[in-house]
Structure formats: C-alpha cells, structure tokens
Amino acid sequence: MIKKIPLTPTSQTLTISLVGTSYNFQIIWRGNQYILDIFDINNNAIVTGISLVTGVNLMEQFRYLNLGFNMFVSTDITPNLDVNYPDLGVTAHLMVYN
C-alpha cells in the first residue's frame, strides 16, 4: 500500500508510523533542496542526508538496514521535476510503500 506523508513547504519534524515502527522525520531546506533525516523514536539517527529528489527509490541505497519500506517523491506537474521550496506538500509529495 502506498502512503502519502503529509508535508508543508517548510522545514519540519514529524513522527510517522511505518510497518509497525515509529520514526521521526526531519526535513530541512538547505539552500537549494530539501534534505530528509530519519531517526528512531528516541532520536537516534538511522539515515541522514537524503536529498528529496524525484525518479528514484530514496531508500534503495539503505536496503541493508532492513527498514521494510521504500520511499519516493512524486510531483503533480512533471515526473522528474526538481522539488523547489514552495512545492513540498503542494505539488511534490513524499510517498512510502512496503
């Protein structure tokens, strides 16, 4: 099942439950792109520095961690459009599936 993560076009932190486990997602705008850091519920870093780009499974390179989910960014306008500051949660969406 595909789940859309509710986001807004700003830096933010939110707690998400995926595959029965709670994670803290921190999304930060760093100059020209959004970066995602994933922490466990105790704020221990699991994966940091993931660029929110379209066209790829963002979790592919971290498959060895066995987190049990995949993640991608989709846009409403053009499939491989860069995610700009005002787009996140408006026309660019973070999607998760297992």
Residue pairs with C-beta under 8 A, 6 or more apart in sequence:
1 97
1 98
2 95
2 96
2 97
3 18
3 95
3 96
3 97
4 93
4 94
4 95
5 14
5 16
5 25
5 93
5 94
5 95
5 96
6 14
6 89
7 14
7 27
7 88
7 89
7 93
7 94
8 88
8 89
9 85
9 86
9 87
9 88
9 89
9 90
10 29
10 88
11 27
11 28
11 29
12 26
12 27
13 24
13 25
13 26
13 27
14 24
14 25
15 22
15 23
15 24
15 25
15 41
16 22
16 23
16 24
16 25
16 96
17 23
18 67
18 68
18 69
18 96
18 98
19 67
19 68
19 69
19 98
21 67
21 68
22 40
22 41
23 38
23 39
23 40
23 41
23 46
24 38
24 39
24 40
24 41
24 43
25 36
25 37
25 38
25 39
26 36
26 37
26 38
26 39
27 34
27 35
27 36
27 37
27 52
27 88
28 34
28 35
28 37
29 35
29 85
33 51
33 52
33 53
33 82
33 83
34 51
34 52
34 83
34 88
35 49
35 50
35 51
35 52
36 50
36 51
36 52
36 58
36 94
37 45
37 47
37 48
37 49
37 50
38 45
38 46
38 47
38 48
38 50
39 45
39 46
40 46
46 65
46 67
47 62
47 65
50 58
52 58
52 73
52 83
52 88
52 92
52 94
53 73
53 82
53 83
54 72
54 73
54 74
54 75
54 79
54 80
54 81
54 82
54 83
54 92
55 72
55 79
55 80
56 72
57 70
57 71
57 72
58 70
58 71
58 72
58 73
59 67
59 69
59 70
59 71
60 70
68 98
69 96
69 97
69 98
70 96
70 97
70 98
71 94
71 95
71 96
71 97
72 94
72 95
73 83
73 92
73 93
73 94
73 95
74 92
74 93
74 95
75 81
75 83
75 87
75 91
75 92
75 93
76 91
76 92
76 93
77 91
81 87
81 92
83 92
88 94
